[in-house]
Amino acid sequence: MMTPRNIRVLGVPLDLGQRRRGVDMGPSALRAARLQASLRSLGHTVEDAGDLPVVIPETQPEGDSQARFLGEIADVCGATAQRVGGFLSRGETPFVIGGDHSIAIGTAAGVSSELASRNEKLGLLWFDAHADMNTPETTPSGNVHGMALAAITGLGPAPLSNLINRSPIVEPAHVALIGVRDIDAAEKPNVRDSGIHVFTMRDIDELGIRTVVERALKIILRGATGIHVSLDMDFIDPSEAPGVGTPVPGGVTYREAHLAMELIADAGCMTSFEVAEVNPILDTANRTGKLAVELAMSVFGKRIL
């Protein structure tokens, strides 16, 4: 059984990083799916810190079409980093619920900064159908949620990659991207040249999810002392998780997703966790929100027996 944790939940209802409305209600969807009660049933202490304030897109100018709402997103990510770092410094486990995947820049920055104050380095497991390695120069959409991992690994844009006055936020050698199956043509060189470790859906098909996750953990823990887990719900096949803004067929199954989370729990090195891109407007009876809570339970130690 996993050692009981003091889990601090933080909602970041950010929807400025993409164009489909509804993802700002993701935190509410997880809470409605009994997030706190579910985690408490595993023996953890759970406190909800509420939601960070986020402006809505209709009230703000978009700014640069190649990085829409960049300044506003940087502000939210900065506030997220400050809160998350504070939780960790008090011995709490941050659990951030979003919101589009831009939130991960703030979460990773907060955890990385706190670990750096202890002379420790952060590893990052990034579960996603997309690489999120675009930059303003390569993006076909201007959506910042597609630049999140690029910002974390130091490719920019500068207001995000320099969020904690130290770039990269996480060293590429300590990053593993798992489940990717949709990469923009101009984005591919960014992925290939970045130094991150990539496990595509073909790798999962050929090796199995257990081998992929175990290899990823082994690789990124060389020099890293803890791991932040960032779960974009489009990692899972849309037949299981329909309530996401950018669904891509051919994702992992229900059981593969659970096994991935269980293996992370077994490793015992998770510093923090986040779930992004739950969009209740596109969902069916909160199916994706409920699955997100189930996966959170697995990563926080739930076992079949």
C-alpha positions in Angstrom: 0.0 0.0 0.0 1.2 3.5 -0.8 2.4 5.7 2.1 -0.4 8.2 2.8 0.1 11.6 1.3 -1.1 15.1 2.0 -2.6 15.9 -1.4 -3.3 19.6 -2.3 -5.7 20.0 -5.2 -5.5 23.2 -7.3 -7.9 24.0 -10.1 -6.5 26.0 -13.0 -9.5 26.6 -15.3 -7.4 27.9 -18.2 -8.9 27.8 -21.7 -6.8 30.5 -23.4 -4.3 28.0 -24.9 -6.8 26.6 -27.4 -10.0 27.6 -29.3 -12.7 25.1 -28.1 -14.7 26.4 -25.2 -15.5 24.2 -22.3 -12.1 23.0 -21.0 -12.3 25.7 -18.3 -15.0 23.5 -16.7 -12.6 20.6 -16.4 -11.8 21.2 -12.7 -15.5 21.2 -11.9 -15.9 17.9 -13.9 -13.3 16.2 -11.7 -14.8 17.5 -8.5 -18.3 16.4 -9.6 -16.8 12.9 -10.1 -16.0 12.8 -6.4 -12.2 13.5 -6.7 -11.6 14.3 -3.0 -13.7 11.5 -1.6 -12.1 9.0 -4.0 -8.5 9.9 -3.0 -9.5 10.0 0.7 -10.8 6.5 0.4 -7.2 5.4 -0.3 -6.0 6.8 3.1 -4.7 10.2 1.8 -5.4 13.6 3.3 -6.9 15.8 0.6 -7.4 19.5 0.7 -8.9 21.6 -2.1 -7.2 24.9 -2.6 -9.9 26.1 -5.0 -9.4 27.6 -8.5 -6.9 30.2 -9.7 -8.6 33.2 -11.3 -8.4 33.2 -15.0 -9.6 35.8 -17.5 -12.0 34.6 -20.2 -11.0 35.1 -23.8 -13.9 37.3 -24.8 -12.6 40.0 -22.4 -9.0 40.1 -23.8 -7.3 40.9 -27.1 -5.7 37.8 -28.6 -2.4 39.4 -29.2 0.1 37.8 -31.5 -1.7 35.3 -33.8 1.2 33.0 -33.6 0.9 32.7 -29.8 -2.6 33.8 -28.8 -3.1 35.2 -25.3 0.6 34.6 -24.5 0.8 37.2 -21.8 -2.3 36.1 -20.0 -1.2 32.5 -20.1 2.2 33.4 -18.7 0.5 35.2 -15.8 -1.6 32.2 -15.0 1.4 29.8 -15.3 3.4 32.1 -13.0 0.7 32.0 -10.4 0.4 28.3 -10.7 4.1 27.8 -10.2 4.1 29.9 -7.1 1.2 28.0 -5.5 2.6 24.6 -6.5 6.0 25.4 -5.2 4.5 26.4 -1.9 2.5 23.2 -1.6 5.6 21.1 -2.2 7.8 23.1 0.2 5.2 22.3 3.0 5.5 18.5 2.2 2.2 18.4 0.3 1.7 16.6 -3.1 0.4 19.1 -5.7 -2.4 17.7 -7.8 -3.3 20.3 -10.5 -6.6 20.0 -12.5 -7.2 21.9 -15.6 -7.8 23.5 -18.0 -5.9 23.2 -21.2 -2.4 21.7 -21.2 -0.7 25.1 -21.0 -1.2 24.7 -17.3 1.7 22.2 -17.3 4.2 24.9 -17.8 3.3 26.5 -14.4 3.1 23.2 -12.6 6.4 21.9 -13.9 8.0 25.3 -13.1 6.8 25.3 -9.6 8.0 21.8 -8.8 11.3 22.2 -10.7 12.0 25.4 -8.8 11.3 23.9 -5.4 13.5 20.9 -6.2 16.3 23.1 -7.4 16.3 24.9 -4.0 17.2 21.5 -2.6 19.8 20.8 -5.3 17.6 18.2 -6.9 16.4 17.8 -10.5 12.9 17.1 -11.8 12.0 14.4 -14.3 8.8 14.7 -16.4 6.5 12.0 -17.7 4.2 13.6 -20.4 1.3 11.4 -21.5 -0.3 12.9 -24.7 -1.5 12.2 -28.2 0.4 15.3 -29.3 4.0 16.4 -28.9 3.2 19.9 -27.7 6.6 20.9 -29.1 5.5 23.7 -31.4 6.9 27.2 -31.2 5.4 30.5 -32.5 7.6 29.9 -35.6 6.2 26.4 -36.4 2.6 26.5 -35.0 -0.2 26.0 -37.6 -2.8 27.4 -35.1 -1.2 29.8 -32.7 -2.6 27.7 -29.8 -0.2 27.9 -26.9 -1.3 24.5 -25.4 0.6 23.0 -28.4 3.8 24.8 -27.2 3.7 23.6 -23.6 6.4 21.0 -23.7 8.5 23.2 -26.0 8.4 25.9 -23.3 9.2 23.5 -20.5 12.3 22.2 -22.4 13.6 25.7 -23.3 12.4 26.2 -26.9 10.2 29.2 -26.1 8.2 31.3 -26.3 10.4 33.3 -23.9 7.6 34.5 -21.5 6.9 30.8 -20.8 10.3 29.2 -21.1 11.8 31.8 -18.8 8.9 31.6 -16.3 11.2 30.9 -13.3 14.2 32.8 -14.7 15.9 29.5 -15.5 15.7 27.7 -18.8 15.0 24.9 -19.4 12.4 24.4 -16.7 13.1 20.6 -17.0 16.2 19.3 -18.8 15.2 17.5 -22.0 17.2 14.4 -21.0 14.8 14.1 -18.1 11.6 14.2 -20.2 9.7 11.3 -21.6 6.8 11.8 -24.0 4.5 8.7 -24.1 1.6 7.9 -26.4 2.2 10.5 -29.1 0.5 9.9 -32.5 -0.2 13.3 -34.0 2.7 15.6 -34.7 2.6 18.6 -37.0 5.0 18.5 -39.9 6.9 21.6 -38.9 7.0 20.4 -35.3 8.8 17.2 -36.0 12.3 18.7 -36.1 11.7 20.3 -32.8 10.9 16.9 -31.3 13.8 15.1 -33.0 16.4 17.7 -32.1 15.2 18.4 -28.5 16.8 15.6 -26.7 13.6 14.4 -25.1 12.8 10.7 -25.1 9.8 9.8 -27.2 7.6 6.7 -27.0 5.0 6.7 -29.8 1.9 4.6 -30.0 3.9 2.3 -32.3 6.3 1.7 -29.4 3.4 0.9 -27.1 1.9 -1.4 -29.8 5.2 -3.3 -30.2 6.6 -3.3 -26.7 3.5 -3.0 -24.5 2.7 -0.2 -22.1 4.5 -1.9 -19.2 7.9 -1.9 -21.0 7.4 1.6 -22.3 6.6 3.1 -18.9 9.4 1.1 -17.2 12.0 2.2 -19.8 10.8 5.8 -19.5 11.1 5.8 -15.8 14.6 4.3 -15.9 15.8 6.8 -18.5 14.5 10.0 -16.9 15.5 9.0 -13.4 19.2 9.1 -14.3 20.0 12.3 -12.5 16.5 13.2 -11.6 15.2 12.7 -8.0 11.5 13.0 -8.5 8.9 12.9 -11.3 6.1 15.2 -12.3 3.3 13.3 -14.2 1.4 15.3 -16.7 -1.7 13.5 -18.1 -3.5 15.0 -21.1 -6.7 12.9 -21.4 -6.4 12.7 -25.2 -3.6 10.2 -24.4 -6.4 7.7 -24.1 -8.5 6.5 -27.1 -11.5 8.7 -27.7 -13.8 5.7 -27.4 -12.9 5.8 -23.7 -12.3 9.5 -23.2 -14.6 11.4 -25.6 -14.6 14.7 -23.7 -11.4 16.2 -25.0 -10.8 19.1 -27.4 -8.4 17.4 -29.8 -9.2 13.7 -29.9 -7.0 11.4 -32.0 -8.0 7.8 -32.8 -5.7 5.0 -31.9 -4.9 5.9 -28.3 -4.3 3.6 -25.3 -7.1 1.5 -23.9 -8.7 1.8 -20.5 -6.6 -0.9 -19.0 -3.3 0.4 -20.6 -3.9 3.8 -19.1 -4.5 2.3 -15.6 -1.5 0.1 -15.8 0.7 3.1 -16.7 -0.6 5.0 -13.6 -0.1 1.8 -11.5 3.5 1.4 -12.6 4.2 5.0 -11.6 2.7 4.4 -8.2 4.9 1.3 -7.8 8.0 3.3 -8.6 7.3 5.6 -5.7 9.0 8.7 -7.1 6.1 10.9 -8.1 6.4 14.5 -6.7 3.2 15.9 -8.3 0.4 15.1 -10.7 -1.9 16.9 -13.1 -4.8 16.2 -15.4 -5.5 18.4 -18.4 -7.9 18.9 -21.3 -11.1 17.5 -19.8 -13.9 19.3 -21.7 -17.4 18.5 -20.2 -19.1 20.2 -23.2 -17.7 17.5 -25.5 -18.2 14.7 -23.0 -21.0 12.2 -22.4 -22.4 12.1 -18.8 -19.0 13.2 -17.5 -17.4 10.0 -18.7 -14.0 11.6 -19.2 -14.1 13.4 -15.9 -14.9 10.1 -14.1 -12.1 8.3 -15.9 -9.7 11.0 -14.9 -10.6 10.5 -11.3 -10.2 6.7 -11.7 -6.7 7.2 -13.2 -5.8 9.6 -10.4 -6.7 6.9 -7.9 -4.4 4.4 -9.7 -1.5 6.8 -9.7 -2.1 7.5 -6.0 -2.0 3.8 -5.1 -5.3 2.1 -5.7 -4.9 -1.6 -6.3 -7.3 -4.3 -7.5 -6.4 -6.5 -4.5 
